[in-house]
């Protein structure tokens, strides 16, 4: 009987993996590297070591969950490739978990009186733009993930009526623009984690919300542009 769910989080510079037990949702272990551009060389090693250190094998996997984006194009692509490879080889389902709801879950789970806030994870999208969404304490989505250009008027309506927690790699860019608004609360050093990806994946697994392994692509949110290097003349 399959016993565990493997979760991968590669949407940021942090390469993170976690294992949860299917039966009761218990976290069995987690491992991460905070090294730039470590995903392609270290992700597989982290997976193998974590599974071995917790006393399981790949054959005990019930599913693989992957952070779906938005986030780093290269990181998401590496995570998706690893997850799809495992699912193909082991003939197990693939679960995709949005990066923003997983990041929100991470903060909701440790916030006292969580229902007194709205939650706005923000991922840096370069310049004065972030990827963001808005969630209630029960995880319900109030606004869908979207790019947002940061101005003093951004999210003004929500900040008029609610206390909002802002966090993630893009949040500190917004803080100076709303520093005089007491309803805007900022948390530092919050990074995506495979633990919260795994927590949300457990529910999706029970509901059998699986991806088509052959055709799955991460949710990049914005179109990816590539260029061809100029040849030397």
LUMTORPA-240236 format. One line per 2 residues: number of its first residue (from 1); for each residue y, z, x of N, C-alpha, C, CB. Coordinates in nm, 3 decimals, padded with zeros to 5 digits. Each point is the difference from the previous one (the first is absolute). Glycine has a CB too. Example, Ala and Ser with C-alpha at 12.3 -4.5 7.8 and 13.67 -1.06 7.14 Angstrom:
# LUMTORPA-240236
1> -00.569/00.780/01.319/00.119/00.000/-00.089/00.120/00.000/00.090/-00.117/00.125/-00.189; 00.222/-00.197/00.154/00.119/00.006/00.082/00.109/00.073/-00.077/-00.063/-00.215/00.118
//
This chain:
# LUMTORPA-240236
1> -00.120/00.000/00.085/00.120/00.000/-00.085/00.125/00.000/00.088/-00.124/00.123/-00.183; 00.219/-00.215/00.159/00.124/-00.001/00.079/00.073/00.133/-00.013/00.018/-00.249/-00.030
3> 00.038/00.296/00.139/00.055/00.135/00.002/00.150/00.008/00.027/-00.221/00.070/00.075; 00.277/-00.165/-00.004/00.136/00.017/00.051/00.085/-00.126/-00.019/-00.089/00.164/00.166
5> 00.221/-00.143/-00.169/00.095/-00.111/-00.003/00.082/00.004/00.129/00.011/00.003/-00.255; -00.004/-00.115/00.321/00.081/-00.014/00.120/00.136/-00.058/-00.038/-00.208/-00.033/00.143
7> 00.315/00.097/-00.100/00.136/-00.047/-00.028/00.068/-00.040/00.130/00.014/00.149/-00.203; 00.057/-00.262/00.198/00.072/-00.052/00.116/00.148/-00.012/-00.034/-00.205/-00.125/00.078
9> 00.290/00.171/00.011/00.145/-00.013/-00.017/00.058/-00.062/00.127/00.009/00.202/-00.156; 00.033/-00.328/00.145/00.052/-00.072/00.117/00.133/-00.068/-00.031/-00.235/-00.037/00.078
11> 00.305/00.082/-00.180/00.124/-00.066/-00.041/00.120/00.036/00.087/-00.089/-00.001/-00.230; 00.074/00.103/00.315/00.108/00.047/00.085/-00.049/00.002/00.144/00.099/00.140/-00.188
13> -00.016/-00.098/00.284/-00.048/00.010/00.138/-00.114/00.099/00.019/00.226/-00.060/00.070; -00.247/00.148/-00.168/-00.110/00.097/00.009/-00.129/-00.064/-00.050/00.162/00.191/-00.031
15> -00.267/-00.178/00.110/-00.133/-00.047/-00.038/-00.080/00.121/-00.048/00.007/-00.195/00.168; -00.044/00.198/-00.295/-00.055/00.121/-00.062/-00.125/-00.034/-00.080/00.230/00.101/-00.010
17> -00.333/-00.017/00.023/-00.123/-00.015/-00.077/-00.039/00.137/-00.057/-00.075/-00.196/00.145; 00.005/00.195/-00.259/-00.043/00.125/-00.063/-00.129/-00.023/-00.077/00.238/00.078/-00.017
19> -00.314/00.029/00.001/-00.124/-00.003/-00.077/00.007/00.104/-00.111/-00.130/-00.079/00.201; 00.096/00.038/-00.324/-00.009/00.091/-00.113/-00.140/-00.007/-00.061/00.248/-00.027/-00.046
21> -00.295/00.139/-00.002/-00.128/00.005/-00.068/00.017/-00.046/-00.144/-00.077/00.189/00.149; -00.010/-00.279/-00.194/00.011/-00.057/-00.134/-00.022/00.106/-00.107/-00.078/-00.220/00.088
23> -00.018/00.308/-00.067/-00.042/00.094/-00.104/00.112/00.092/-00.045/-00.227/-00.009/00.094; 00.302/00.065/00.001/00.102/00.099/-00.036/00.138/-00.031/00.056/-00.181/00.166/-00.010
25> 00.197/-00.280/00.077/00.130/-00.038/00.054/00.042/00.075/00.124/00.060/-00.057/-00.227; -00.150/00.135/00.283/00.036/00.084/00.116/00.029/-00.087/00.122/-00.142/00.186/-00.091
27> 00.249/-00.150/00.163/00.032/-00.067/00.126/-00.098/00.047/00.106/00.245/-00.019/-00.063; -00.317/-00.075/00.123/-00.099/00.032/00.102/00.058/-00.008/00.140/-00.177/-00.084/-00.152
29> 00.274/-00.003/00.171/00.060/-00.012/00.131/00.106/-00.108/00.002/-00.212/00.078/00.102; 00.299/-00.071/-00.002/00.103/-00.101/00.017/00.028/-00.016/00.148/00.101/00.055/-00.226
31> -00.050/-00.170/00.262/00.035/-00.027/00.139/00.113/-00.101/00.001/-00.235/00.050/00.080; 00.328/-00.034/00.015/00.110/-00.095/00.008/00.052/-00.010/00.142/00.059/00.050/-00.237
33> 00.002/-00.164/00.264/00.067/-00.024/00.127/00.144/-00.039/-00.028/-00.215/-00.071/00.111; 00.308/00.137/-00.044/00.143/-00.032/-00.016/00.046/-00.081/00.121/00.039/00.211/-00.137
35> -00.103/-00.325/00.154/00.031/-00.090/00.111/00.041/-00.135/-00.055/-00.162/00.121/00.150; 00.271/-00.174/-00.101/00.045/-00.132/-00.044/-00.107/-00.105/00.031/00.241/00.068/00.036
37> -00.265/-00.155/-00.133/-00.089/-00.115/00.016/-00.141/00.041/00.044/00.200/-00.138/00.058; -00.248/00.250/-00.113/-00.134/00.047/00.036/-00.108/-00.045/-00.098/00.107/00.195/00.106
39> -00.067/-00.254/-00.218/-00.094/-00.027/-00.108/-00.115/-00.092/00.042/00.188/00.032/-00.159; -00.155/-00.144/00.224/-00.103/-00.099/00.029/-00.103/00.050/00.098/00.166/-00.176/-00.045
41> -00.127/00.264/00.136/-00.094/00.047/00.101/-00.066/00.134/-00.032/00.136/-00.122/00.163; -00.076/00.200/-00.253/-00.050/00.135/-00.022/-00.056/00.027/-00.139/00.164/00.070/00.167
43> -00.135/-00.155/-00.264/-00.042/00.029/-00.137/-00.152/00.014/-00.010/00.201/-00.122/-00.084; -00.273/00.026/00.137/-00.146/00.004/-00.009/-00.057/00.123/00.071/-00.004/-00.250/-00.010
45> 00.062/00.286/00.123/-00.046/00.119/00.074/00.023/00.126/-00.082/00.049/-00.115/00.218; 00.070/00.126/-00.280/00.029/00.117/-00.083/-00.099/00.012/-00.115/00.242/-00.020/00.060
47> -00.275/-00.093/-00.123/-00.096/00.002/-00.111/-00.136/00.049/00.047/00.123/-00.188/-00.110; -00.172/00.129/00.217/-00.133/00.036/00.051/-00.007/00.147/00.041/-00.031/-00.236/00.078
49> 00.133/00.283/-00.009/00.000/00.138/00.045/00.009/00.099/-00.115/00.106/-00.075/00.211; -00.021/00.045/-00.310/00.014/00.092/-00.113/-00.128/00.010/-00.080/00.242/-00.054/-00.011
51> -00.305/-00.059/-00.016/-00.125/00.003/-00.076/-00.108/00.076/00.077/00.060/-00.219/-00.108; -00.070/00.193/00.237/-00.101/00.070/00.081/00.030/00.150/00.008/-00.037/-00.210/00.133
53> 00.163/00.246/-00.115/00.036/00.142/00.015/-00.022/00.080/-00.128/00.166/-00.069/00.170; -00.165/00.003/-00.284/-00.024/00.071/-00.126/-00.148/-00.002/-00.041/00.232/-00.059/-00.070
55> -00.316/-00.003/00.153/-00.144/00.003/-00.025/-00.051/-00.106/-00.094/00.014/00.237/00.040; 00.064/-00.342/-00.064/-00.042/-00.107/-00.089/-00.021/-00.129/00.079/00.125/00.107/-00.192
57> -00.168/-00.211/00.122/-00.011/-00.133/00.058/00.070/-00.098/-00.093/-00.219/00.057/00.116; 00.238/-00.179/-00.068/00.062/-00.102/-00.084/-00.078/-00.024/-00.129/00.091/-00.106/00.205
59> -00.221/00.127/-00.201/-00.083/-00.021/-00.119/00.027/00.102/-00.109/-00.173/-00.098/00.148; 00.245/00.204/-00.116/00.035/00.101/-00.101/00.129/-00.034/-00.074/-00.115/00.171/00.141
61> 00.181/-00.281/-00.104/00.126/-00.036/-00.064/-00.024/-00.054/-00.141/00.099/-00.049/00.225; -00.021/00.104/-00.319/-00.002/-00.052/-00.137/00.101/-00.112/-00.018/-00.073/00.224/-00.082
63> 00.183/-00.218/00.159/00.108/-00.099/-00.010/00.092/00.017/00.119/-00.013/-00.002/-00.254; 00.095/-00.099/00.276/00.107/00.009/00.099/00.132/-00.018/-00.075/-00.148/-00.090/00.190
65> 00.242/00.180/-00.163/00.134/-00.008/-00.059/00.099/-00.037/00.108/-00.059/00.171/-00.177; 00.153/-00.256/00.143/00.098/-00.045/00.098/00.140/00.011/-00.060/-00.169/-00.155/00.105
67> 00.265/00.194/-00.021/00.139/00.001/-00.042/00.044/-00.143/-00.025/00.046/00.211/00.132; 00.005/-00.236/-00.253/00.022/-00.135/-00.051/00.136/-00.058/00.035/-00.153/00.057/-00.183
69> 00.246/00.028/00.230/00.135/-00.046/00.027/00.095/00.046/-00.109/-00.092/-00.198/00.122; 00.221/00.174/-00.101/00.059/-00.078/00.109/-00.002/00.076/00.132/00.144/-00.117/-00.166
71> -00.102/00.048/00.272/00.003/00.060/00.132/-00.003/-00.108/00.106/-00.113/00.204/-00.088; 00.069/-00.165/00.206/-00.009/-00.093/00.111/-00.098/-00.113/-00.031/00.057/00.186/00.158
73> -00.010/-00.309/-00.146/-00.088/-00.114/-00.027/-00.122/00.004/00.090/00.197/-00.135/-00.071; -00.177/00.153/00.200/-00.113/00.001/00.093/-00.093/00.116/-00.027/00.143/-00.110/00.171
75> -00.087/00.229/-00.194/-00.083/00.116/-00.028/-00.083/-00.016/-00.126/00.167/00.138/00.115; -00.105/-00.186/-00.222/-00.073/-00.020/-00.125/-00.111/-00.103/00.017/00.208/00.058/-00.129
77> -00.180/-00.162/00.204/-00.100/-00.106/00.023/-00.119/00.054/00.078/00.182/-00.173/-00.003; -00.158/00.258/00.102/-00.109/00.058/00.078/-00.084/00.094/-00.086/00.140/-00.019/00.209
79> -00.074/00.102/-00.288/-00.073/00.091/-00.088/-00.084/-00.074/-00.102/00.180/00.166/00.031; -00.122/-00.271/-00.091/-00.074/-00.078/-00.099/-00.121/-00.068/00.062/00.213/-00.036/-00.127
81> -00.197/-00.019/00.247/-00.111/-00.067/00.066/-00.113/00.097/00.031/00.160/-00.164/00.098; -00.127/00.283/-00.051/-00.103/00.100/00.030/-00.072/00.045/-00.127/00.134/00.076/00.197
83> -00.056/-00.051/-00.303/-00.060/00.045/-00.126/-00.090/-00.107/-00.059/00.200/00.145/-00.040; -00.153/-00.269/00.039/-00.081/-00.109/-00.055/-00.127/-00.022/00.081/00.209/-00.107/-00.086
85> -00.199/00.119/00.217/-00.118/-00.016/00.083/-00.106/00.103/-00.031/00.144/-00.096/00.177; -00.103/00.221/-00.192/-00.096/00.105/-00.034/-00.060/-00.022/-00.139/00.129/00.159/00.145
87> -00.046/-00.197/-00.240/-00.049/-00.021/-00.136/-00.099/-00.116/-00.007/00.216/00.091/-00.089; -00.187/-00.199/00.160/-00.093/-00.113/00.005/-00.132/00.043/00.063/00.194/-00.160/00.017
89> -00.187/00.227/00.097/-00.120/00.035/00.075/-00.088/00.099/-00.075/00.125/-00.042/00.210; -00.062/00.136/-00.280/-00.074/00.107/-00.067/-00.021/-00.026/-00.149/00.092/00.157/00.167
91> -00.032/-00.264/-00.219/-00.008/-00.035/-00.142/00.048/00.117/-00.088/-00.192/-00.155/00.051; 00.312/00.202/-00.021/00.060/00.110/-00.075/00.138/-00.045/-00.048/-00.129/00.175/00.136
93> 00.185/-00.108/-00.237/00.129/-00.043/-00.057/00.119/00.035/00.088/-00.100/00.027/-00.223; 00.206/-00.103/00.201/00.127/00.020/00.068/00.103/00.053/-00.100/-00.053/-00.185/00.166
95> 00.122/00.291/-00.129/00.104/00.060/-00.083/00.134/-00.017/00.072/-00.164/00.168/-00.101; 00.263/-00.218/00.030/00.134/-00.014/00.056/00.092/00.105/-00.061/-00.036/-00.249/00.037
97> 00.108/00.322/00.048/00.090/00.107/-00.044/00.140/-00.031/00.050/-00.189/00.171/00.000; 00.286/-00.175/-00.089/00.137/-00.030/00.040/00.053/00.100/00.101/00.037/-00.102/-00.222
99> 00.034/00.053/00.323/00.055/00.087/00.103/00.103/00.097/-00.059/-00.039/-00.180/00.170; 00.123/00.132/-00.260/00.105/00.086/-00.056/-00.055/00.111/-00.090/00.154/-00.194/00.013
101> -00.245/00.164/-00.109/-00.055/00.110/-00.078/-00.080/00.099/00.084/-00.007/-00.153/-00.194; -00.060/00.104/00.299/-00.074/00.091/00.088/00.096/00.091/00.075/-00.183/-00.169/00.023
103> 00.296/00.113/00.021/00.100/00.081/00.070/00.060/00.103/-00.095/00.050/-00.192/00.154; -00.026/00.152/-00.279/00.051/00.095/-00.099/-00.101/00.111/-00.027/00.135/-00.184/-00.104
105> -00.262/00.148/00.091/-00.105/00.099/-00.024/-00.004/00.105/00.111/-00.132/-00.174/-00.121; 00.155/00.129/00.243/-00.001/00.089/00.115/00.105/00.111/-00.015/-00.080/-00.191/00.143
107> 00.197/00.156/-00.195/00.108/00.098/-00.015/-00.017/00.081/-00.128/00.152/-00.151/00.129; -00.192/00.086/-00.236/-00.019/00.071/-00.128/-00.099/00.114/00.017/00.049/-00.211/-00.127
109> -00.155/00.185/00.202/-00.108/00.099/00.015/00.045/00.128/00.070/-00.159/-00.189/00.007; 00.268/00.183/00.070/00.042/00.119/00.076/00.139/00.048/-00.039/-00.143/-00.077/00.187
111> 00.195/00.031/-00.300/00.135/00.038/-00.043/-00.005/00.109/-00.106/00.081/-00.232/00.053; -00.024/00.350/-00.029/00.006/00.103/-00.104/00.084/-00.050/-00.118/-00.023/00.182/00.174
113> -00.020/-00.143/-00.293/00.068/-00.043/-00.123/00.021/-00.151/00.002/00.115/00.224/-00.019; -00.225/-00.293/00.043/00.007/-00.145/00.020/00.061/-00.074/-00.118/-00.200/00.020/00.144
115> 00.183/00.033/-00.265/00.048/-00.072/-00.117/00.151/00.007/-00.018/-00.217/00.048/-00.105; 00.288/00.019/00.194/00.146/00.005/-00.009/00.066/-00.115/00.077/-00.015/00.248/-00.024
117> -00.064/-00.332/00.087/00.054/-00.110/00.080/-00.056/-00.135/-00.044/00.026/00.157/00.191; 00.048/-00.262/-00.155/-00.054/-00.134/00.007/-00.024/-00.030/00.148/00.120/-00.076/-00.214
119> -00.206/-00.021/00.241/-00.043/-00.025/00.137/00.027/-00.146/00.037/-00.177/00.179/-00.020; 00.251/-00.198/00.131/00.039/-00.134/00.042/-00.042/-00.025/00.146/00.195/00.005/-00.162
121> -00.319/-00.046/00.184/-00.038/-00.039/00.135/00.077/-00.125/00.041/-00.230/00.100/-00.032; 00.271/-00.103/00.158/00.074/-00.116/00.051/-00.058/-00.043/00.133/00.209/00.076/-00.119
123> -00.244/-00.204/00.128/-00.050/-00.056/00.124/00.104/-00.096/00.057/-00.239/00.023/-00.079; 00.265/-00.010/00.207/00.102/-00.082/00.065/-00.036/-00.147/-00.008/00.053/00.189/00.155
125> 00.039/-00.270/-00.206/-00.021/-00.145/-00.008/00.104/-00.074/00.083/-00.099/00.026/-00.230; 00.153/00.041/00.331/00.098/-00.056/00.092/00.140/-00.004/-00.062/-00.183/-00.136/00.106
127> 00.283/00.133/-00.020/00.140/00.001/-00.038/00.026/00.111/-00.102/00.016/-00.249/00.046; 00.056/00.219/-00.153/00.030/00.101/-00.102/-00.091/-00.016/-00.122/00.239/00.007/00.078
129> -00.362/-00.042/-00.055/-00.094/-00.022/-00.109/-00.124/00.087/00.018/00.085/-00.235/-00.026; -00.140/00.281/-00.085/-00.124/00.078/00.000/-00.092/-00.053/-00.110/00.121/00.205/00.091
131> -00.248/-00.173/-00.079/-00.094/-00.014/-00.110/-00.009/00.136/-00.068/-00.132/-00.187/00.117; 00.148/00.190/-00.247/-00.002/00.129/-00.067/-00.051/-00.013/-00.143/00.189/00.076/00.144
133> -00.218/00.038/-00.203/-00.039/00.012/-00.141/00.032/00.142/-00.042/-00.184/-00.178/00.019; 00.168/00.207/-00.147/00.033/00.134/-00.050/-00.118/00.052/-00.082/00.248/-00.055/-00.003
135> -00.285/00.182/00.028/-00.117/00.060/-00.064/00.032/00.137/-00.057/-00.148/-00.127/00.156; 00.076/00.163/-00.262/00.004/00.136/-00.053/-00.105/00.084/00.073/00.080/-00.083/-00.226
137> -00.078/00.214/00.201/-00.091/00.091/00.067/-00.146/-00.025/-00.037/00.183/00.167/00.005; -00.209/-00.229/-00.121/-00.137/-00.031/-00.038/-00.047/-00.133/00.059/00.034/00.130/-00.210
139> 00.049/-00.191/00.294/-00.035/-00.127/00.062/00.040/-00.122/-00.081/-00.185/00.118/00.106; 00.238/-00.096/-00.225/00.037/-00.114/-00.084/00.118/-00.076/00.061/-00.082/00.122/-00.203
141> 00.069/-00.254/00.205/00.102/-00.085/00.059/00.116/-00.021/-00.098/-00.176/-00.115/00.138; 00.297/00.146/-00.092/00.119/-00.023/-00.082/00.065/-00.133/00.033/00.036/00.246/-00.013
143> -00.032/-00.281/00.140/00.047/-00.132/00.041/-00.103/-00.058/00.097/00.245/00.065/-00.031; -00.272/-00.193/00.017/-00.104/-00.064/00.081/00.048/-00.020/00.143/-00.088/-00.114/-00.205
145> -00.004/00.105/00.300/00.038/-00.028/00.139/00.082/-00.128/00.010/-00.207/00.118/00.078; 00.316/-00.110/-00.003/00.091/-00.115/00.015/00.087/00.020/00.122/00.000/-00.039/-00.249
147> 00.053/-00.069/00.305/00.100/00.014/00.106/00.131/00.052/-00.061/-00.107/-00.188/00.136; 00.177/00.271/-00.062/00.127/00.055/-00.047/00.101/-00.002/00.114/-00.119/00.147/-00.168
149> 00.234/-00.211/00.144/00.109/00.005/00.097/00.076/00.131/-00.021/00.020/-00.255/00.005; -00.005/00.330/00.101/00.058/00.133/-00.009/00.152/-00.006/-00.005/-00.197/00.093/00.122
151> 00.253/-00.038/-00.229/00.144/00.014/-00.018/00.025/00.138/-00.060/00.034/-00.253/-00.031; 00.089/00.303/00.032/00.027/00.129/-00.064/-00.033/00.002/-00.148/00.178/00.034/00.167
153> -00.184/-00.152/-00.230/-00.028/-00.007/-00.144/-00.150/-00.012/-00.030/00.224/-00.105/-00.031; -00.306/00.086/00.132/-00.144/-00.016/-00.023/-00.058/00.126/-00.062/-00.015/-00.160/00.194
155> -00.064/00.143/-00.298/-00.067/00.110/-00.072/00.099/00.100/-00.058/-00.196/-00.028/00.151; 00.317/-00.017/-00.177/00.104/00.091/-00.051/-00.038/00.061/-00.134/00.171/-00.135/00.121
157> -00.230/00.055/-00.209/-00.036/00.051/-00.133/-00.104/00.110/00.010/00.051/-00.223/-00.098; -00.153/00.202/00.180/-00.104/00.102/00.016/00.056/00.127/00.061/-00.170/-00.181/00.026
159> 00.259/00.167/00.071/00.056/00.117/00.067/00.101/00.075/-00.087/-00.035/-00.116/00.217; 00.083/00.052/-00.322/00.089/00.068/-00.093/-00.076/00.100/-00.086/00.148/-00.200/-00.002
161> -00.272/00.168/-00.029/-00.076/00.080/-00.098/-00.116/00.078/00.060/00.064/-00.167/-00.167; -00.100/00.140/00.293/-00.120/00.063/00.056/00.023/00.038/00.147/-00.144/-00.132/-00.159
163> 00.070/00.233/00.202/-00.014/00.026/00.142/-00.108/-00.093/00.054/00.073/00.244/-00.025; -00.042/-00.315/00.133/-00.092/-00.100/00.053/-00.031/00.033/00.145/00.090/-00.177/-00.157
165> -00.219/00.180/00.191/-00.043/00.017/00.138/-00.015/-00.137/00.065/-00.118/00.217/-00.057; 00.184/-00.236/00.170/-00.009/-00.124/00.076/-00.073/00.028/00.131/00.214/-00.088/-00.104
167> -00.304/-00.002/00.142/-00.079/00.022/00.121/-00.061/-00.132/00.044/-00.050/00.239/-00.068; 00.001/-00.240/00.190/-00.056/-00.122/00.056/00.093/-00.059/00.106/-00.119/-00.043/-00.216
169> 00.074/-00.062/00.281/00.071/-00.055/00.116/00.136/-00.059/-00.034/-00.219/-00.046/00.098; 00.245/00.015/-00.225/00.128/-00.057/-00.038/00.098/00.098/-00.060/-00.120/-00.207/-00.036
171> 00.076/00.329/00.009/00.083/00.094/-00.075/00.125/00.044/00.077/-00.206/00.078/-00.113; 00.194/-00.060/00.242/00.115/00.049/00.076/00.114/-00.100/00.005/-00.156/00.136/00.136
173> 00.128/-00.264/-00.159/00.109/-00.099/-00.008/00.083/00.020/-00.127/-00.140/-00.163/00.130; 00.077/00.218/-00.233/00.068/00.020/-00.127/00.080/00.129/-00.003/-00.180/-00.130/-00.111
175> 00.139/00.228/00.189/00.060/00.133/-00.006/00.151/00.001/00.020/-00.215/00.087/00.082; 00.272/-00.156/00.017/00.146/00.005/00.016/00.078/-00.059/-00.117/-00.039/-00.013/00.243
177> -00.027/-00.074/-00.320/00.068/-00.067/-00.110/00.014/00.089/-00.123/-00.087/-00.215/00.086; 00.004/00.319/-00.096/00.003/00.088/-00.118/00.008/00.147/00.043/-00.133/-00.170/-00.132
179> 00.193/00.194/00.247/00.001/00.136/00.056/00.073/00.101/-00.087/-00.011/-00.103/00.224; 00.100/00.056/-00.312/00.075/00.092/-00.086/-00.068/00.025/-00.134/00.208/-00.079/00.111
181> -00.326/00.022/-00.132/-00.071/00.017/-00.127/-00.108/00.107/00.016/00.046/-00.242/-00.063; -00.027/00.353/-00.006/-00.093/00.112/00.014/-00.138/-00.030/-00.060/00.195/00.153/-00.006
183> -00.204/-00.256/-00.075/-00.130/-00.034/-00.059/-00.088/-00.081/00.097/00.108/00.001/-00.225; -00.052/-00.046/00.335/-00.075/-00.078/00.098/-00.051/00.093/00.110/00.139/-00.206/-00.049
185> -00.270/00.222/00.057/-00.063/00.089/00.097/-00.085/-00.085/00.094/-00.002/00.195/-00.166; 00.021/-00.176/00.297/-00.068/-00.085/00.098/-00.098/00.082/00.083/00.201/-00.150/00.008
187> -00.319/00.092/00.012/-00.104/00.061/00.082/-00.021/-00.086/00.125/-00.112/00.101/-00.205; 00.107/-00.036/00.319/-00.014/-00.073/00.127/-00.146/-00.004/00.043/00.232/00.069/00.066
189> -00.263/-00.166/00.019/-00.130/-00.010/00.067/-00.119/-00.012/-00.096/00.098/00.132/00.185; -00.080/-00.206/-00.292/-00.109/-00.026/-00.094/-00.053/-00.141/00.027/00.100/00.156/-00.176
191> -00.227/-00.166/00.213/-00.062/-00.128/00.033/-00.122/-00.024/-00.089/00.083/00.020/00.238; -00.116/-00.145/-00.266/-00.120/-00.028/-00.079/-00.126/00.059/00.064/00.108/-00.210/-00.082
193> -00.201/00.254/-00.001/-00.123/00.062/00.049/-00.120/-00.052/-00.079/00.128/00.205/00.068; -00.239/-00.224/00.002/-00.122/-00.042/-00.066/-00.054/00.106/-00.096/-00.052/-00.141/00.199
195> 00.094/00.265/-00.180/-00.048/00.107/-00.089/00.043/-00.026/-00.144/00.009/00.163/00.191; 00.119/-00.192/-00.212/00.048/-00.025/-00.136/-00.052/-00.134/-00.054/00.205/00.135/00.049
197> -00.228/-00.232/00.039/-00.064/-00.125/-00.043/-00.140/00.031/-00.055/00.130/-00.133/00.173; -00.203/00.216/-00.103/-00.134/00.038/-00.046/00.002/00.078/-00.129/-00.072/00.002/00.234
199> 00.172/00.086/-00.250/00.009/00.079/-00.124/00.019/-00.090/-00.121/00.097/00.190/00.131; -00.008/-00.288/-00.120/00.021/-00.091/-00.113/-00.118/-00.095/-00.017/00.246/00.015/00.038
201> -00.312/-00.048/00.072/-00.115/-00.091/-00.009/-00.116/00.063/-00.076/00.070/-00.102/00.215; -00.084/00.231/-00.211/-00.109/00.066/-00.072/00.009/-00.028/-00.150/-00.007/00.180/00.175
203> 00.127/-00.172/-00.231/00.017/-00.029/-00.141/-00.026/-00.146/-00.031/00.165/00.183/-00.014; -00.115/-00.272/00.101/-00.023/-00.144/-00.020/-00.149/-00.032/00.008/00.227/-00.050/00.095
205> -00.297/00.117/-00.006/-00.145/-00.022/00.013/-00.073/00.040/-00.128/00.017/00.039/00.248; 00.020/00.076/-00.303/-00.066/00.046/-00.123/00.030/-00.095/-00.116/00.016/00.237/00.080
207> 00.103/-00.298/-00.080/00.036/-00.095/-00.105/-00.049/-00.142/00.031/00.201/00.140/-00.050; -00.265/-00.155/00.165/-00.052/-00.130/00.045/00.110/-00.106/00.010/-00.220/00.058/-00.105
209> 00.332/-00.017/00.160/00.111/-00.091/00.022/-00.013/-00.058/00.141/00.152/00.130/-00.160; -00.233/-00.236/00.171/-00.034/-00.056/00.128/00.068/-00.135/00.021/-00.219/00.120/-00.009
211> 00.236/-00.156/00.137/00.057/-00.128/00.037/-00.111/-00.103/00.024/00.200/00.117/00.100; -00.165/-00.244/-00.115/-00.089/-00.108/00.040/00.007/-00.009/00.153/00.031/-00.128/-00.222
213> -00.139/00.165/00.289/00.003/00.010/00.145/00.034/-00.135/00.064/-00.169/00.184/-00.012; 00.119/-00.292/-00.045/00.021/-00.132/00.059/00.147/-00.042/-00.005/-00.234/-00.061/-00.065
215> 00.304/00.098/-00.041/00.135/-00.053/-00.022/00.111/00.104/00.014/-00.104/-00.164/-00.150; 00.070/00.286/00.182/00.101/00.105/00.008/00.102/-00.029/00.111/-00.169/00.165/-00.087
217> 00.297/-00.145/00.054/00.109/-00.005/00.096/00.090/00.121/-00.025/-00.010/-00.256/00.012; 00.064/00.315/00.093/00.091/00.114/-00.019/00.124/-00.038/-00.080/-00.083/00.095/00.215
219> 00.148/00.005/-00.269/00.122/-00.017/-00.079/00.119/00.008/00.096/-00.108/00.101/-00.209; 00.146/-00.216/00.264/00.108/-00.002/00.099/00.136/00.022/-00.064/-00.137/-00.154/00.138
221> 00.151/00.127/-00.266/00.121/00.017/-00.080/00.104/-00.108/00.026/-00.044/00.243/00.001; 00.068/-00.274/00.126/00.090/-00.110/00.033/-00.078/-00.109/00.070/00.196/00.158/00.018
223> -00.153/-00.282/-00.037/-00.068/-00.111/00.064/00.007/00.014/00.151/00.054/-00.147/-00.195; -00.168/00.117/00.258/-00.007/00.011/00.146/00.041/-00.132/00.061/-00.183/00.173/-00.015
225> 00.277/-00.167/00.110/00.045/-00.121/00.068/-00.052/00.001/00.143/00.207/-00.012/-00.145; -00.263/-00.099/00.185/-00.047/-00.014/00.137/00.069/-00.119/00.064/-00.222/00.104/-00.058
227> 00.236/-00.098/00.189/00.061/-00.111/00.071/-00.092/-00.045/00.110/00.229/00.085/-00.053; -00.215/-00.211/00.092/-00.079/-00.056/00.110/00.083/00.006/00.128/-00.126/-00.152/-00.160
229> 00.071/00.215/00.264/00.076/00.007/00.124/00.036/-00.138/00.053/-00.114/00.214/00.052; 00.233/-00.227/00.002/00.041/-00.127/00.059/-00.075/-00.024/00.130/00.228/00.022/-00.106
231> -00.272/-00.143/00.125/-00.069/-00.034/00.124/00.102/-00.016/00.111/-00.186/-00.112/-00.128; 00.145/00.147/00.247/00.091/-00.012/00.113/00.028/-00.146/00.029/-00.086/00.215/00.096
233> 00.211/-00.248/-00.072/00.037/-00.140/00.024/-00.020/-00.034/00.148/00.166/00.007/-00.191
//
